[in-house]
């Protein structure tokens, strides 16, 4: 099958189960495409062709014997470069860790490997995964498969680009402030950010944003996200947070109470994104859900300041833990963040965490009255790939987080969020929207996403670059 690279997780699993497809043949196609297409994108920074081939051969033997490790056995995937894969370098996008090769898998990677997933390589990130685009001085800049001159977003931009271009079938990344959901929206993917604790963490790089960063998935469908989540989710004694109790999304999932927040105060929003999200809200009403339009429901300035304090303090902590490594080799952006963090007091940090706890209480109260919150995923369409952020949105000047205002509160609150494609701009760029549900309702959120996808989501389309057999 010359088009096997176009198949998602569910279709590949069916092909392996029925014997129509072979994990080795699928990997061969992926490796050929990576060699031909990824030089235009720079999404995969460490390729493990030999390790992936050995894993694919073992998977093929298991499927032939009728003893697959899971439905994911043989699925080719990439891993974001801030997650540890034993035997593969984990650089965190920094010269300070250019030669760091861990001897163990981080918990989510460990679970994927036990399920038989074929790990193809590691994907590019901004340094310490602290910015909303994907570029660093170690590996360079990652482009968007829909237009390599533009960014796929960040910090899981390399992961998103690898899936959207058809180099692999799925990827895992991390989301600390929207780092999965915004790249998903910029590349036409489904991006799932779980509740804190839904996917166990541990044995990885130091946390820089308290407990807000979670491991999630980038896929071409919600069905694929559900298959990955079935393997990734669940408790582990190494992460006490993972003992959370799952809760239902709603008593009646066919008639949900949805709060639609089309924009946050007067913050600039691209008109095409606003129109696409309006259309999604109308579609939800047409499905029988009760959609109520409202405004931002928390003190945005206080939350933004808390986010700044927590992040800067976390970078300062990372510098302290790294000894001289980051001080000597870290880039100017993280150096400035660390210096700012070192000037903060313990009281500043405690004050910021109290804002976070207040937001979590407010969020818990909000979700007694609503089952979902719908917002845009990002305020801007993709911008030039080498720029950290768009300086203007809808003709108005914005700062470094102006494009990212819709996602960070979800991380601070700890809730699950799902980004789904809503369509395309007039220039042919993907647009995504975000739905958020109550803490612990991850399974219900994914089920809702599958129902919306089946009824209204645009059919998956590959970027023209990925379909050009002459690409070189």
Long-range contacts (C-beta under 8 A, 24 or more apart in sequence): 4-29, 5-29, 5-30, 5-33, 5-166, 5-167, 6-166, 6-462, 7-169, 8-169, 8-170, 8-219, 8-220, 8-221, 8-223, 8-224, 8-460, 9-72, 9-75, 9-169, 9-170, 9-219, 9-221, 9-223, 9-224, 9-227, 9-228, 10-221, 10-223, 10-224, 10-227, 12-74, 12-75, 12-169, 13-71, 13-72, 13-73, 13-75, 13-227, 16-59, 16-63, 16-68, 16-73, 16-74, 17-63, 17-68, 17-71, 19-63, 22-60, 22-63, 23-56, 23-57, 23-59, 23-60, 23-63, 23-73, 23-74, 23-76, 23-118, 24-53, 24-56, 24-57, 24-60, 26-56, 26-74, 26-76, 27-52, 27-53, 27-56, 27-76, 27-118, 27-120, 30-76, 30-120, 30-167, 30-168, 31-120, 33-165, 33-166, 33-167, 33-466, 34-120, 34-121, 34-167, 36-471, 36-472, 37-165, 37-166, 37-167, 37-465, 37-466, 37-471, 38-162, 38-165, 38-167, 40-143, 40-148, 40-465, 40-471, 41-142, 41-143, 41-144, 41-145, 41-148, 41-161, 41-162, 41-165, 42-124, 42-139, 42-140, 42-141, 42-142, 42-143, 42-158, 43-78, 43-123, 43-124, 43-142, 43-152, 43-157, 43-158, 43-159, 43-161, 43-162, 43-165, 43-167, 44-78, 44-120, 44-121, 44-122, 44-123, 44-124, 44-158, 44-162, 44-167, 45-81, 45-91, 45-121, 45-122, 45-123, 45-124, 45-138, 45-139, 45-158, 46-81, 46-88, 46-89, 46-91, 46-121, 46-122, 47-120, 47-121, 48-87, 48-88, 48-119, 48-120, 48-121, 49-120, 51-87, 51-88, 51-119, 52-76, 52-118, 52-119, 52-120, 52-121, 55-116, 55-117, 55-118, 55-119, 56-118, 58-116, 59-116, 59-118, 62-116, 68-116, 69-114, 69-115, 69-116, 70-115, 70-116, 70-231, 71-227, 72-112, 72-115, 72-116, 72-117, 72-227, 72-228, 72-231, 73-115, 73-116, 73-117, 74-116, 74-117, 74-118, 75-116, 75-117, 75-118, 75-169, 75-170, 76-118, 76-120, 76-168, 76-169, 77-112, 77-117, 77-118, 77-119, 77-120, 77-168, 77-169, 77-170, 77-171, 77-172, 78-119, 78-120, 78-121, 78-122, 78-123, 78-158, 78-159, 78-162, 78-163, 78-167, 78-168, 78-171, 78-172, 79-109, 79-119, 79-121, 79-122, 79-123, 79-159, 79-171, 79-172, 80-122, 80-123, 80-125, 80-129, 80-155, 80-156, 80-158, 80-159, 80-171, 80-172, 80-173, 80-174, 81-122, 81-123, 81-124, 81-125, 81-158, 82-125, 82-128, 82-129, 82-155, 82-174, 82-204, 82-205, 83-108, 83-109, 83-172, 83-174, 83-204, 83-215, 84-109, 84-203, 84-204, 84-205, 85-109, 85-119, 85-122, 88-119, 88-121, 88-122, 89-122, 90-122, 90-205, 91-122, 91-138, 91-139, 92-125, 92-127, 92-128, 92-129, 92-205, 93-124, 93-125, 93-126, 93-127, 93-128, 93-129, 93-136, 93-138, 93-139, 94-127, 94-128, 94-136, 94-138, 94-326, 94-329, 94-330, 94-331, 94-334, 95-137, 95-138, 95-329, 95-330, 95-331, 96-322, 96-325, 96-326, 96-328, 96-329, 96-330, 97-325, 98-138, 98-329, 104-203, 105-203, 106-201, 106-202, 106-203, 106-204, 107-200, 107-201, 107-202, 107-203, 107-204, 107-236, 107-238, 107-239, 108-172, 108-199, 108-200, 108-201, 108-215, 108-232, 109-172, 111-231, 111-232, 112-172, 112-231, 112-232, 115-231, 117-231, 120-167, 120-168, 123-156, 123-158, 123-159, 123-161, 123-162, 123-171, 123-173, 124-157, 124-158, 125-154, 125-155, 125-156, 125-157, 125-158, 126-154, 126-155, 126-157, 127-330, 127-331, 127-333, 127-334, 128-208, 128-315, 128-318, 128-330, 128-334, 129-154, 129-155, 129-174, 129-176, 129-179, 130-155, 130-208, 130-311, 130-315, 130-333, 130-334, 130-337, 131-155, 131-333, 131-388, 131-389, 131-400, 132-177, 132-178, 132-179, 132-182, 132-388, 132-389, 132-400, 132-401, 132-403, 132-404, 133-157, 133-383, 133-385, 133-387, 133-388, 133-389, 134-158, 134-161, 134-183, 134-385, 135-385, 135-386, 135-388, 136-331, 137-331, 141-385, 141-386, 142-385, 143-385, 144-186, 144-187, 144-382, 144-385, 145-187, 145-463, 145-465, 145-466, 146-187, 146-188, 146-382, 146-428, 146-429, 146-430, 146-463, 146-465, 147-382, 147-429, 148-385, 148-465, 149-384, 149-385, 150-382, 150-383, 150-384, 150-385, 150-429, 151-186, 151-382, 151-383, 151-384, 151-385, 151-387, 152-183, 152-186, 152-187, 152-382, 152-385, 153-182, 153-183, 153-185, 153-186, 153-187, 153-378, 153-382, 154-179, 154-182, 154-183, 155-179, 156-180, 156-183, 156-191, 156-218, 157-183, 157-186, 159-183, 159-218, 160-184, 160-186, 160-187, 160-189, 160-191, 160-218, 161-187, 163-187, 163-189, 163-218, 163-219, 163-220, 164-188, 164-189, 164-462, 164-463, 164-466, 165-462, 165-463, 165-465, 165-466, 166-462, 166-466, 169-219, 169-220, 169-224, 170-217, 170-218, 170-219, 170-220, 170-224, 170-228, 171-217, 171-218, 172-215, 172-216, 172-217, 172-218, 172-228, 172-232, 173-215, 173-216, 173-217, 173-218, 174-213, 174-214, 174-215, 174-216, 175-213, 175-214, 175-216, 175-407, 175-411, 175-417, 176-208, 176-209, 176-212, 176-213, 176-214, 176-411, 177-209, 177-212, 177-307, 177-404, 177-407, 177-408, 177-411, 178-377, 178-378, 178-404, 178-406, 178-407, 178-408, 178-410, 178-411, 180-216, 180-217, 180-218, 180-419, 181-377, 181-407, 181-410, 181-417, 181-418, 181-419, 181-432, 181-434, 182-377, 182-378, 182-403, 182-404, 182-407, 182-419, 183-218, 184-218, 184-377, 184-419, 184-420, 184-421, 184-432, 185-376, 185-377, 185-378, 185-419, 185-421, 185-430, 185-431, 185-432, 185-433, 185-434, 186-378, 186-381, 186-382, 186-429, 186-430, 186-432, 187-430, 188-421, 188-424, 188-430, 188-432, 188-460, 188-461, 188-463, 189-218, 189-219, 189-220, 189-419, 189-421, 189-432, 190-217, 190-218, 190-219, 190-220, 190-221, 190-222, 190-224, 190-225, 190-418, 190-419, 190-420, 190-421, 190-449, 190-453, 191-216, 191-217, 191-218, 191-377, 191-418, 191-419, 191-432, 192-216, 192-217, 192-219, 192-225, 192-229, 192-416, 192-417, 192-418, 192-419, 192-446, 193-410, 193-411, 193-416, 193-417, 193-418, 193-419, 194-229, 194-233, 194-416, 194-442, 195-244, 195-414, 195-415, 195-416, 195-439, 195-440, 195-441, 195-442, 196-241, 196-244, 196-414, 196-439, 197-239, 197-241, 197-242, 197-243, 197-244, 198-233, 198-242, 198-244, 198-416, 198-440, 198-442, 199-229, 199-232, 199-233, 199-242, 200-234, 200-235, 200-236, 200-238, 200-239, 200-241, 200-242, 201-239, 201-241, 201-242, 202-236, 202-238, 202-239, 203-238, 206-317, 206-318, 206-321, 207-314, 208-311, 208-314, 208-315, 208-317, 208-318, 209-310, 209-311, 209-314, 209-411, 210-310, 210-314, 210-353, 210-356, 211-241, 211-414, 212-310, 212-411, 212-412, 212-414, 213-411, 214-411, 220-460, 221-453, 221-460, 222-418, 222-420, 222-446, 222-449, 222-450, 222-453, 223-450, 223-453, 225-418, 225-446, 225-449, 226-446, 226-447, 226-450, 229-442, 229-443, 229-446, 233-442, 244-439, 244-440, 245-440, 246-440, 246-441, 246-442, 246-443, 247-438, 247-439, 247-440, 247-441, 247-444, 248-441, 248-444, 249-371, 249-372, 249-437, 249-438, 249-441, 249-443, 249-444, 249-445, 249-447, 249-448, 250-371, 250-444, 253-444, 253-447, 253-448, 253-451, 254-288, 255-288, 255-289, 255-290, 256-284, 256-289, 256-290, 256-371, 256-372, 256-448, 257-289, 257-290, 257-292, 257-369, 257-370, 257-371, 257-372, 258-284, 258-289, 258-290, 258-291, 258-292, 258-370, 258-371, 258-372, 258-373, 258-374, 259-292, 259-293, 259-294, 259-297, 259-366, 259-369, 259-370, 259-372, 259-373, 259-374, 260-284, 260-291, 260-292, 260-293, 260-294, 260-373, 260-374, 260-375, 261-293, 261-294, 261-295, 261-296, 261-297, 261-373, 261-374, 261-375, 262-293, 262-375, 262-376, 263-376, 264-295, 264-296, 264-300, 264-375, 264-405, 264-406, 265-295, 265-296, 265-300, 267-379, 267-398, 267-402, 267-405, 268-379, 268-392, 268-393, 268-394, 268-395, 268-396, 268-398, 268-402, 269-376, 269-379, 269-393, 269-394, 270-379, 270-380, 270-381, 270-393, 270-394, 271-394, 272-381, 272-425, 272-426, 272-431, 273-376, 273-378, 273-379, 273-380, 273-381, 273-431, 274-376, 276-422, 276-423, 276-431, 276-433, 277-374, 277-375, 277-376, 277-422, 277-433, 279-422, 279-423, 280-374, 280-422, 280-433, 280-456, 281-374, 283-452, 283-455, 283-456, 284-374, 284-452, 287-451, 287-452, 287-455, 287-456, 291-374, 292-370, 297-362, 297-366, 298-359, 298-362, 298-363, 298-409, 299-355, 300-405, 302-355, 303-355, 303-359, 303-408, 303-409, 303-412, 304-401, 304-408, 305-352, 305-355, 306-351, 306-352, 306-353, 306-355, 306-356, 306-359, 306-412, 307-352, 307-408, 307-412, 309-344, 309-348, 309-349, 309-351, 309-352, 310-349, 310-352, 310-353, 310-356, 311-337, 311-341, 312-337, 312-338, 312-340, 312-341, 312-344, 313-341, 313-344, 313-348, 313-349, 313-352, 314-341, 315-341, 316-340, 316-341, 316-342, 316-344, 317-341, 333-388, 356-412, 359-409, 359-412, 359-413, 360-412, 360-413, 360-414, 360-439, 363-413, 363-414, 363-415, 363-438, 363-439, 364-438, 364-439, 367-415, 367-437, 367-438, 367-439, 371-437, 371-438, 372-435, 372-436, 372-437, 372-445, 372-448, 373-435, 373-436, 373-437, 374-433, 374-434, 374-435, 375-406, 375-433, 375-434, 375-436, 376-406, 376-432, 376-433, 376-434, 377-406, 377-407, 377-419, 377-432, 377-433, 377-434, 378-403, 378-404, 378-406, 378-407, 378-432, 379-403, 379-404, 379-405, 379-406, 381-425, 381-427, 381-429, 381-431, 382-429, 406-434, 407-434, 410-434, 410-436, 413-439, 414-439, 415-439, 416-440, 416-441, 416-442, 416-445, 417-445, 418-445, 418-446, 418-448, 418-449, 420-449, 420-452, 420-453, 420-457, 421-457, 421-458, 421-460, 422-457, 422-458, 423-458, 424-458
